[in-house]
Amino acid sequence: MTDFLRTPDENFSGLQNYPFQPHYHAWQDLRMHYLDEGDVDAPVMLLLHGMPSWSYLYRDMIPPLVAAGYRCIAPDHMGFGRSDKPTDIHWYTIARHTEILTSLITALDLTDITLVCQDWGGPTGLAQAAMMPERFSCLIIMNTWLHHPEYEYSEAIRSWNRNWHEGGLFHRERPDVALLMLLSAGLLTREEMFPALTSGTLPELSEPAASMYAGYHAPVKGLPDEAFNGFRRFPLSIPLDSHDNGNAAAQALHYRTLLDWQKAVHFIWGCSDDVFTEAWGRQWAGQMNASFDAVEEAGHFLQNTHGAVVVENMLARLQGD
């Protein structure tokens, strides 16, 4: 049996702009949460999150996509959101996250999928398109990557990784990663965030910061330190240099495979991101002969801050296809 924690349902009551009903997929002795909104027979939007977010990231995008005629499936990776949270940090691997996502797609028998991926949603989601291309009709790629030998990791990625090792800013008990989402959204300054993070206190928040914080903190609110191990493992799984703690070989295979993708692919990029830079996004889009829509003022989590703009770009490209 897997030792895991399960977030109480009441943690998710009353979250602003998140009125969606939960659905659950069984994987071994665990359950994975996912949203399923829209007509069951409609073309599918598979909306994938990364670290440290969950399906709440897509709260502003799901309603207009459903109104445009899509079925929106938005899962929470194990350890995130309403999904179960194994307590052993070594349980979490990119290969396992990828396998569980495959099992969800096949259990629901999803076809005609438009993949929408960002951050770790890229390696886990693009693996599905590379290995099951018949299920996918379009790729929409936002601020992510696939490891390959020629990829040059930014200093921001290297700093992110270092800060989760011993001595780093986030190497602490119950690190309040929800504060990072406020910082990224421009709702909290570095001068406010860092003292709060190191002291374990919460700065005074006004709207909309308070509502956003409630959404991103809900999955771990009141839970012990082991509930944070899913968060911890993602940064430690970045296959930097020769230290392959992730699934570098598989990602490189998926990267090479998708360079020959013959179906629609569109890049929508938050160009103020110092983690996955505009230059990298444009380079990758060029390699795939893809369109590239720049959201100049958006950072790494463009769904969180510019959801309406992202949807507008998505629908314009899809209608053009």
Contacts in CASP RR format, 6 or more apart in sequence:
PFRMAT RR
TARGET T0000
AUTHOR 0000-0000-0000
METHOD contacts of the structure
MODEL  1
MTDFLRTPDENFSGLQNYPFQPHYHAWQDLRMHYLDEGDVDAPVMLLLHG
MPSWSYLYRDMIPPLVAAGYRCIAPDHMGFGRSDKPTDIHWYTIARHTEI
LTSLITALDLTDITLVCQDWGGPTGLAQAAMMPERFSCLIIMNTWLHHPE
YEYSEAIRSWNRNWHEGGLFHRERPDVALLMLLSAGLLTREEMFPALTSG
TLPELSEPAASMYAGYHAPVKGLPDEAFNGFRRFPLSIPLDSHDNGNAAA
QALHYRTLLDWQKAVHFIWGCSDDVFTEAWGRQWAGQMNASFDAVEEAGH
FLQNTHGAVVVENMLARLQGD
1 29 0 8 1.000
2 28 0 8 1.000
2 29 0 8 1.000
2 30 0 8 1.000
2 86 0 8 1.000
2 91 0 8 1.000
3 86 0 8 1.000
3 87 0 8 1.000
3 88 0 8 1.000
4 30 0 8 1.000
4 84 0 8 1.000
4 85 0 8 1.000
4 86 0 8 1.000
4 87 0 8 1.000
5 84 0 8 1.000
5 85 0 8 1.000
5 87 0 8 1.000
5 223 0 8 1.000
5 224 0 8 1.000
5 226 0 8 1.000
5 227 0 8 1.000
6 84 0 8 1.000
6 85 0 8 1.000
7 81 0 8 1.000
7 82 0 8 1.000
7 85 0 8 1.000
7 218 0 8 1.000
7 219 0 8 1.000
7 220 0 8 1.000
7 221 0 8 1.000
7 223 0 8 1.000
7 227 0 8 1.000
11 218 0 8 1.000
11 219 0 8 1.000
11 221 0 8 1.000
11 222 0 8 1.000
12 18 0 8 1.000
12 22 0 8 1.000
12 82 0 8 1.000
12 218 0 8 1.000
15 56 0 8 1.000
15 211 0 8 1.000
15 214 0 8 1.000
15 215 0 8 1.000
15 218 0 8 1.000
16 208 0 8 1.000
16 211 0 8 1.000
16 214 0 8 1.000
16 215 0 8 1.000
17 59 0 8 1.000
17 60 0 8 1.000
17 211 0 8 1.000
18 56 0 8 1.000
18 59 0 8 1.000
18 215 0 8 1.000
20 35 0 8 1.000
20 37 0 8 1.000
20 55 0 8 1.000
20 59 0 8 1.000
20 62 0 8 1.000
21 35 0 8 1.000
22 33 0 8 1.000
22 35 0 8 1.000
22 82 0 8 1.000
23 33 0 8 1.000
23 34 0 8 1.000
23 35 0 8 1.000
23 36 0 8 1.000
24 31 0 8 1.000
24 32 0 8 1.000
24 33 0 8 1.000
24 34 0 8 1.000
25 31 0 8 1.000
25 32 0 8 1.000
25 33 0 8 1.000
25 34 0 8 1.000
25 75 0 8 1.000
25 103 0 8 1.000
25 104 0 8 1.000
25 107 0 8 1.000
25 108 0 8 1.000
26 32 0 8 1.000
27 78 0 8 1.000
27 100 0 8 1.000
27 103 0 8 1.000
27 104 0 8 1.000
30 78 0 8 1.000
30 83 0 8 1.000
30 84 0 8 1.000
30 86 0 8 1.000
31 83 0 8 1.000
31 84 0 8 1.000
32 75 0 8 1.000
32 76 0 8 1.000
32 77 0 8 1.000
32 78 0 8 1.000
32 83 0 8 1.000
32 84 0 8 1.000
32 100 0 8 1.000
32 104 0 8 1.000
33 55 0 8 1.000
33 75 0 8 1.000
33 76 0 8 1.000
33 81 0 8 1.000
33 82 0 8 1.000
33 83 0 8 1.000
34 55 0 8 1.000
34 73 0 8 1.000
34 74 0 8 1.000
34 75 0 8 1.000
34 76 0 8 1.000
34 104 0 8 1.000
35 55 0 8 1.000
35 58 0 8 1.000
35 62 0 8 1.000
35 72 0 8 1.000
35 73 0 8 1.000
35 74 0 8 1.000
35 75 0 8 1.000
36 71 0 8 1.000
36 72 0 8 1.000
36 73 0 8 1.000
36 108 0 8 1.000
37 62 0 8 1.000
37 66 0 8 1.000
37 71 0 8 1.000
37 72 0 8 1.000
37 74 0 8 1.000
38 66 0 8 1.000
38 69 0 8 1.000
38 70 0 8 1.000
38 71 0 8 1.000
38 72 0 8 1.000
39 69 0 8 1.000
39 71 0 8 1.000
40 71 0 8 1.000
41 71 0 8 1.000
42 69 0 8 1.000
42 70 0 8 1.000
42 71 0 8 1.000
43 69 0 8 1.000
43 70 0 8 1.000
43 71 0 8 1.000
43 112 0 8 1.000
43 113 0 8 1.000
43 114 0 8 1.000
43 137 0 8 1.000
44 70 0 8 1.000
44 71 0 8 1.000
44 72 0 8 1.000
44 73 0 8 1.000
44 110 0 8 1.000
44 111 0 8 1.000
44 112 0 8 1.000
44 113 0 8 1.000
44 114 0 8 1.000
45 65 0 8 1.000
45 70 0 8 1.000
45 71 0 8 1.000
45 72 0 8 1.000
45 73 0 8 1.000
45 113 0 8 1.000
45 114 0 8 1.000
45 116 0 8 1.000
46 73 0 8 1.000
46 74 0 8 1.000
46 105 0 8 1.000
46 110 0 8 1.000
46 113 0 8 1.000
46 114 0 8 1.000
46 115 0 8 1.000
46 116 0 8 1.000
46 125 0 8 1.000
46 128 0 8 1.000
47 55 0 8 1.000
47 58 0 8 1.000
47 61 0 8 1.000
47 62 0 8 1.000
47 72 0 8 1.000
47 73 0 8 1.000
47 74 0 8 1.000
47 116 0 8 1.000
48 74 0 8 1.000
48 75 0 8 1.000
48 101 0 8 1.000
48 115 0 8 1.000
48 116 0 8 1.000
48 117 0 8 1.000
48 118 0 8 1.000
48 121 0 8 1.000
48 122 0 8 1.000
48 124 0 8 1.000
48 125 0 8 1.000
49 55 0 8 1.000
49 57 0 8 1.000
49 58 0 8 1.000
49 74 0 8 1.000
49 76 0 8 1.000
49 77 0 8 1.000
49 80 0 8 1.000
49 118 0 8 1.000
49 119 0 8 1.000
49 120 0 8 1.000
49 121 0 8 1.000
50 57 0 8 1.000
50 77 0 8 1.000
50 80 0 8 1.000
50 118 0 8 1.000
50 119 0 8 1.000
50 120 0 8 1.000
50 121 0 8 1.000
50 234 0 8 1.000
51 119 0 8 1.000
51 120 0 8 1.000
51 231 0 8 1.000
51 234 0 8 1.000
51 235 0 8 1.000
52 80 0 8 1.000
52 177 0 8 1.000
52 178 0 8 1.000
52 180 0 8 1.000
52 181 0 8 1.000
52 216 0 8 1.000
52 231 0 8 1.000
52 234 0 8 1.000
53 80 0 8 1.000
53 119 0 8 1.000
53 181 0 8 1.000
53 216 0 8 1.000
53 301 0 8 1.000
53 304 0 8 1.000
54 76 0 8 1.000
54 77 0 8 1.000
54 80 0 8 1.000
54 81 0 8 1.000
54 82 0 8 1.000
54 83 0 8 1.000
54 216 0 8 1.000
54 219 0 8 1.000
55 74 0 8 1.000
55 75 0 8 1.000
55 76 0 8 1.000
55 81 0 8 1.000
55 82 0 8 1.000
56 81 0 8 1.000
56 215 0 8 1.000
56 216 0 8 1.000
56 218 0 8 1.000
57 301 0 8 1.000
57 303 0 8 1.000
57 304 0 8 1.000
58 72 0 8 1.000
58 74 0 8 1.000
58 303 0 8 1.000
60 303 0 8 1.000
60 307 0 8 1.000
60 308 0 8 1.000
61 72 0 8 1.000
61 303 0 8 1.000
61 307 0 8 1.000
61 310 0 8 1.000
61 311 0 8 1.000
62 72 0 8 1.000
62 74 0 8 1.000
64 308 0 8 1.000
64 311 0 8 1.000
64 315 0 8 1.000
65 72 0 8 1.000
65 311 0 8 1.000
65 314 0 8 1.000
65 315 0 8 1.000
66 72 0 8 1.000
68 311 0 8 1.000
68 315 0 8 1.000
70 114 0 8 1.000
73 108 0 8 1.000
73 110 0 8 1.000
75 83 0 8 1.000
75 101 0 8 1.000
75 104 0 8 1.000
76 82 0 8 1.000
76 83 0 8 1.000
76 219 0 8 1.000
77 83 0 8 1.000
77 97 0 8 1.000
77 100 0 8 1.000
77 101 0 8 1.000
77 120 0 8 1.000
77 124 0 8 1.000
78 84 0 8 1.000
78 85 0 8 1.000
78 86 0 8 1.000
78 92 0 8 1.000
78 96 0 8 1.000
78 97 0 8 1.000
78 100 0 8 1.000
78 230 0 8 1.000
79 85 0 8 1.000
79 86 0 8 1.000
79 92 0 8 1.000
79 219 0 8 1.000
79 227 0 8 1.000
79 229 0 8 1.000
79 230 0 8 1.000
79 231 0 8 1.000
80 219 0 8 1.000
80 230 0 8 1.000
80 231 0 8 1.000
81 218 0 8 1.000
81 219 0 8 1.000
82 219 0 8 1.000
85 219 0 8 1.000
85 223 0 8 1.000
85 226 0 8 1.000
85 227 0 8 1.000
85 229 0 8 1.000
85 230 0 8 1.000
86 92 0 8 1.000
86 229 0 8 1.000
86 230 0 8 1.000
87 226 0 8 1.000
87 227 0 8 1.000
87 229 0 8 1.000
88 229 0 8 1.000
89 229 0 8 1.000
89 230 0 8 1.000
89 232 0 8 1.000
89 233 0 8 1.000
91 229 0 8 1.000
92 229 0 8 1.000
92 230 0 8 1.000
92 233 0 8 1.000
92 234 0 8 1.000
92 237 0 8 1.000
93 233 0 8 1.000
93 237 0 8 1.000
93 246 0 8 1.000
93 247 0 8 1.000
94 120 0 8 1.000
94 123 0 8 1.000
94 124 0 8 1.000
94 237 0 8 1.000
94 246 0 8 1.000
94 247 0 8 1.000
94 250 0 8 1.000
94 251 0 8 1.000
95 246 0 8 1.000
95 247 0 8 1.000
95 250 0 8 1.000
97 120 0 8 1.000
97 124 0 8 1.000
98 123 0 8 1.000
98 124 0 8 1.000
98 125 0 8 1.000
98 127 0 8 1.000
98 128 0 8 1.000
98 247 0 8 1.000
98 250 0 8 1.000
101 124 0 8 1.000
101 125 0 8 1.000
101 127 0 8 1.000
101 128 0 8 1.000
102 127 0 8 1.000
102 128 0 8 1.000
102 131 0 8 1.000
102 132 0 8 1.000
105 113 0 8 1.000
105 128 0 8 1.000
105 132 0 8 1.000
105 135 0 8 1.000
110 135 0 8 1.000
111 134 0 8 1.000
111 135 0 8 1.000
112 135 0 8 1.000
112 137 0 8 1.000
113 135 0 8 1.000
113 136 0 8 1.000
113 137 0 8 1.000
113 138 0 8 1.000
114 136 0 8 1.000
114 137 0 8 1.000
114 138 0 8 1.000
114 139 0 8 1.000
114 140 0 8 1.000
114 318 0 8 1.000
115 125 0 8 1.000
115 126 0 8 1.000
115 128 0 8 1.000
115 129 0 8 1.000
115 136 0 8 1.000
115 138 0 8 1.000
115 139 0 8 1.000
115 140 0 8 1.000
116 140 0 8 1.000
116 142 0 8 1.000
116 314 0 8 1.000
117 124 0 8 1.000
117 125 0 8 1.000
117 126 0 8 1.000
117 139 0 8 1.000
117 140 0 8 1.000
117 141 0 8 1.000
117 142 0 8 1.000
117 144 0 8 1.000
118 141 0 8 1.000
118 142 0 8 1.000
118 143 0 8 1.000
118 144 0 8 1.000
118 301 0 8 1.000
118 302 0 8 1.000
118 303 0 8 1.000
119 143 0 8 1.000
119 144 0 8 1.000
119 300 0 8 1.000
119 301 0 8 1.000
120 144 0 8 1.000
120 234 0 8 1.000
121 144 0 8 1.000
122 141 0 8 1.000
122 144 0 8 1.000
122 145 0 8 1.000
122 146 0 8 1.000
123 144 0 8 1.000
123 145 0 8 1.000
123 146 0 8 1.000
123 147 0 8 1.000
123 247 0 8 1.000
123 251 0 8 1.000
123 254 0 8 1.000
126 139 0 8 1.000
126 141 0 8 1.000
126 144 0 8 1.000
126 146 0 8 1.000
126 254 0 8 1.000
126 258 0 8 1.000
127 250 0 8 1.000
127 251 0 8 1.000
127 254 0 8 1.000
128 135 0 8 1.000
128 136 0 8 1.000
129 136 0 8 1.000
129 139 0 8 1.000
129 258 0 8 1.000
129 261 0 8 1.000
130 253 0 8 1.000
130 254 0 8 1.000
130 257 0 8 1.000
130 258 0 8 1.000
131 254 0 8 1.000
133 261 0 8 1.000
133 263 0 8 1.000
136 263 0 8 1.000
137 263 0 8 1.000
137 264 0 8 1.000
138 263 0 8 1.000
138 264 0 8 1.000
138 265 0 8 1.000
138 266 0 8 1.000
138 318 0 8 1.000
138 321 0 8 1.000
139 258 0 8 1.000
139 261 0 8 1.000
139 263 0 8 1.000
139 264 0 8 1.000
139 265 0 8 1.000
139 266 0 8 1.000
139 290 0 8 1.000
140 265 0 8 1.000
140 266 0 8 1.000
140 267 0 8 1.000
140 268 0 8 1.000
140 314 0 8 1.000
140 317 0 8 1.000
141 265 0 8 1.000
141 266 0 8 1.000
141 267 0 8 1.000
141 268 0 8 1.000
141 284 0 8 1.000
141 285 0 8 1.000
141 290 0 8 1.000
142 267 0 8 1.000
142 268 0 8 1.000
142 269 0 8 1.000
142 270 0 8 1.000
142 302 0 8 1.000
142 303 0 8 1.000
142 310 0 8 1.000
143 269 0 8 1.000
143 270 0 8 1.000
143 273 0 8 1.000
143 275 0 8 1.000
143 276 0 8 1.000
143 299 0 8 1.000
143 300 0 8 1.000
143 301 0 8 1.000
143 302 0 8 1.000
144 276 0 8 1.000
145 151 0 8 1.000
145 276 0 8 1.000
145 280 0 8 1.000
145 284 0 8 1.000
146 251 0 8 1.000
146 252 0 8 1.000
146 254 0 8 1.000
146 255 0 8 1.000
146 258 0 8 1.000
147 239 0 8 1.000
147 246 0 8 1.000
147 248 0 8 1.000
147 251 0 8 1.000
147 252 0 8 1.000
147 255 0 8 1.000
148 251 0 8 1.000
148 252 0 8 1.000
148 255 0 8 1.000
148 256 0 8 1.000
149 252 0 8 1.000
153 238 0 8 1.000
153 240 0 8 1.000
154 274 0 8 1.000
154 275 0 8 1.000
154 276 0 8 1.000
154 277 0 8 1.000
154 280 0 8 1.000
155 274 0 8 1.000
156 274 0 8 1.000
156 275 0 8 1.000
157 238 0 8 1.000
157 240 0 8 1.000
157 275 0 8 1.000
158 240 0 8 1.000
160 235 0 8 1.000
160 238 0 8 1.000
160 275 0 8 1.000
161 235 0 8 1.000
161 236 0 8 1.000
161 238 0 8 1.000
161 240 0 8 1.000
162 168 0 8 1.000
163 169 0 8 1.000
163 170 0 8 1.000
163 171 0 8 1.000
163 235 0 8 1.000
164 170 0 8 1.000
164 171 0 8 1.000
164 232 0 8 1.000
164 235 0 8 1.000
164 236 0 8 1.000
165 171 0 8 1.000
165 236 0 8 1.000
169 194 0 8 1.000
169 197 0 8 1.000
169 198 0 8 1.000
170 177 0 8 1.000
170 197 0 8 1.000
170 232 0 8 1.000
170 235 0 8 1.000
172 197 0 8 1.000
172 198 0 8 1.000
173 225 0 8 1.000
174 200 0 8 1.000
174 220 0 8 1.000
174 224 0 8 1.000
174 225 0 8 1.000
174 228 0 8 1.000
175 197 0 8 1.000
175 228 0 8 1.000
175 231 0 8 1.000
176 196 0 8 1.000
176 197 0 8 1.000
176 200 0 8 1.000
176 202 0 8 1.000
176 217 0 8 1.000
177 216 0 8 1.000
177 228 0 8 1.000
177 231 0 8 1.000
178 213 0 8 1.000
178 215 0 8 1.000
178 216 0 8 1.000
178 217 0 8 1.000
179 188 0 8 1.000
179 193 0 8 1.000
179 196 0 8 1.000
179 197 0 8 1.000
179 213 0 8 1.000
180 193 0 8 1.000
181 212 0 8 1.000
181 213 0 8 1.000
181 216 0 8 1.000
181 301 0 8 1.000
181 304 0 8 1.000
182 188 0 8 1.000
182 193 0 8 1.000
182 205 0 8 1.000
182 209 0 8 1.000
182 212 0 8 1.000
182 213 0 8 1.000
183 189 0 8 1.000
183 190 0 8 1.000
183 193 0 8 1.000
184 299 0 8 1.000
184 300 0 8 1.000
184 301 0 8 1.000
184 304 0 8 1.000
184 305 0 8 1.000
185 209 0 8 1.000
185 212 0 8 1.000
185 301 0 8 1.000
185 304 0 8 1.000
185 305 0 8 1.000
186 305 0 8 1.000
187 205 0 8 1.000
187 208 0 8 1.000
187 209 0 8 1.000
187 212 0 8 1.000
188 203 0 8 1.000
188 205 0 8 1.000
188 209 0 8 1.000
192 203 0 8 1.000
193 203 0 8 1.000
195 201 0 8 1.000
195 203 0 8 1.000
196 202 0 8 1.000
196 203 0 8 1.000
202 213 0 8 1.000
205 213 0 8 1.000
212 304 0 8 1.000
219 227 0 8 1.000
220 227 0 8 1.000
220 228 0 8 1.000
236 245 0 8 1.000
237 245 0 8 1.000
237 246 0 8 1.000
238 245 0 8 1.000
238 246 0 8 1.000
239 245 0 8 1.000
239 246 0 8 1.000
239 247 0 8 1.000
239 248 0 8 1.000
239 251 0 8 1.000
258 288 0 8 1.000
259 287 0 8 1.000
259 288 0 8 1.000
261 288 0 8 1.000
264 317 0 8 1.000
264 318 0 8 1.000
264 321 0 8 1.000
265 288 0 8 1.000
265 289 0 8 1.000
265 290 0 8 1.000
265 291 0 8 1.000
266 290 0 8 1.000
266 291 0 8 1.000
266 292 0 8 1.000
266 293 0 8 1.000
266 313 0 8 1.000
266 314 0 8 1.000
266 317 0 8 1.000
266 318 0 8 1.000
267 281 0 8 1.000
267 282 0 8 1.000
267 284 0 8 1.000
267 285 0 8 1.000
267 290 0 8 1.000
267 291 0 8 1.000
267 292 0 8 1.000
267 293 0 8 1.000
268 293 0 8 1.000
268 295 0 8 1.000
268 302 0 8 1.000
268 310 0 8 1.000
268 313 0 8 1.000
268 314 0 8 1.000
269 276 0 8 1.000
269 278 0 8 1.000
269 281 0 8 1.000
269 282 0 8 1.000
269 292 0 8 1.000
269 293 0 8 1.000
269 294 0 8 1.000
269 295 0 8 1.000
269 302 0 8 1.000
270 278 0 8 1.000
270 294 0 8 1.000
270 295 0 8 1.000
270 296 0 8 1.000
270 298 0 8 1.000
270 299 0 8 1.000
270 300 0 8 1.000
270 302 0 8 1.000
270 306 0 8 1.000
271 278 0 8 1.000
271 294 0 8 1.000
271 295 0 8 1.000
271 296 0 8 1.000
271 297 0 8 1.000
271 298 0 8 1.000
271 299 0 8 1.000
272 296 0 8 1.000
272 297 0 8 1.000
272 298 0 8 1.000
272 299 0 8 1.000
273 298 0 8 1.000
273 299 0 8 1.000
273 300 0 8 1.000
275 300 0 8 1.000
276 300 0 8 1.000
278 294 0 8 1.000
281 292 0 8 1.000
282 292 0 8 1.000
284 290 0 8 1.000
285 291 0 8 1.000
285 292 0 8 1.000
286 292 0 8 1.000
291 317 0 8 1.000
293 313 0 8 1.000
293 317 0 8 1.000
295 302 0 8 1.000
295 306 0 8 1.000
295 309 0 8 1.000
295 310 0 8 1.000
295 313 0 8 1.000
297 306 0 8 1.000
298 305 0 8 1.000
298 306 0 8 1.000
298 309 0 8 1.000
299 305 0 8 1.000
302 309 0 8 1.000
302 310 0 8 1.000
303 310 0 8 1.000
END
